[in-house]
Amino acid sequence: MASTDTTAKDGTDLAGLEAGLDALDAVTTTRTPLRETLLRKVLPPITAVALVLAVWQILVWLEVAPSYKLPSPGAVWEEVRTAWLQGTLLDYIWTSVSRGLLGFLFALAIGTPLGLIVARVRFVRAAIGPILSGLQSLPSVAWVPPAVIWLGLNDSMMFAVILLGAVPSIANGLVAGIDQIPPLFLRAGRTLGATGLNGARHIVMPAALPGYLAGLKQGWAFSWRSLMAAEIIASSPDLGVGLGQLLENGRNNASMSQVFLAILLILLVGIAIDLLIFSPLERRVLRSRGLLVKS
């Protein structure tokens, strides 16, 4: 009789577990209303920007610094308006963004296979793993003088600085992602015949995607910083005027409004790339793994 009761209880527990799993599978996501999206996602950054502008204007009114050191928001806006009317504003942005994105794609093409090799081949990891970590911690501005001497004042020099700044971050991010893969996944892949390039494509890369994506975000940050350092230090009529050169021109002209304009544009480009490219990718990866929790 006791055995019968135990069996019945186990059956009930199993049925409850199956029902719970079915309920999880049946969960459907609903589209967030536009009003809620505006309140939760759009309003907070707008409020923060408005607060920064208000504090900035208050500091100007209090004359905590001379106007040539701390221009007003209106003076910076006038710089924006002048550059727009002259047709140079978009040229400044596009010159830097095109270089940054192209250099990042080159870094991606080099850093991804390099990270795979370092993560999967012990000898290579022992040989160049510490070098990659050291290069990642080296300030990218340090590469500008040798790049100018080696390659001259041209776009090749810019791309070389971007590569030296971004490749180690991308490779190390992929290595970290591969190191976090559960060994069971790799054994299951080998059992199913996913070895070599097939294993890297179907098992290793999908499983390492969260760490790899973090490495890509860091790689872009290093690409953008490296490019700004190169544009500030190396100037030539053949290179055009990017955001870094605009910042340096403002310093040379003792125009703080132009300096602030360049800083704001550099910041806005960084935010835009993150919001338009990396944040959607990150949400998609987290959602595919059931890790995106609605807050």
Sequence and secondary structure as in RCSB ss.txt:
>XXXX:A:sequence
MASTDTTAKDGTDLAGLEAGLDALDAVTTTRTPLRETLLRKVLPPITAVALVLAVWQILVWLEVAPSYKLPSPGA
VWEEVRTAWLQGTLLDYIWTSVSRGLLGFLFALAIGTPLGLIVARVRFVRAAIGPILSGLQSLPSVAWVPPAVIW
LGLNDSMMFAVILLGAVPSIANGLVAGIDQIPPLFLRAGRTLGATGLNGARHIVMPAALPGYLAGLKQGWAFSWR
SLMAAEIIASSPDLGVGLGQLLENGRNNASMSQVFLAILLILLVGIAIDLLIFSPLERRVLRSRGLLVKS
>XXXX:A:secstr
 HHHHHHHHHHHHHHHHHHHHHHHHT       HHHHIIIIIHHHHHHHHHHHHHHHHHHHTTSS TTTS  HHH
HHHHHHHHHHHT HHHHHHHHHHHHHHHHHHHHHHHHHHHHHHHH HHHHHHHHHHHHHHHHS GGGGHHHHHHH
H SSHHHHHHHHHHHHHHHHHHHHHHHHHTS HHHHHHHHHTT  HHHHIIIIIHHHTHHHHHHHHHHHHHHHHH
HHHHHHHH   GGG   HHHHHHHHHHTT HHHHHHHHHHHHHHHHHHIIIIIHHHHHHHHHHTT     
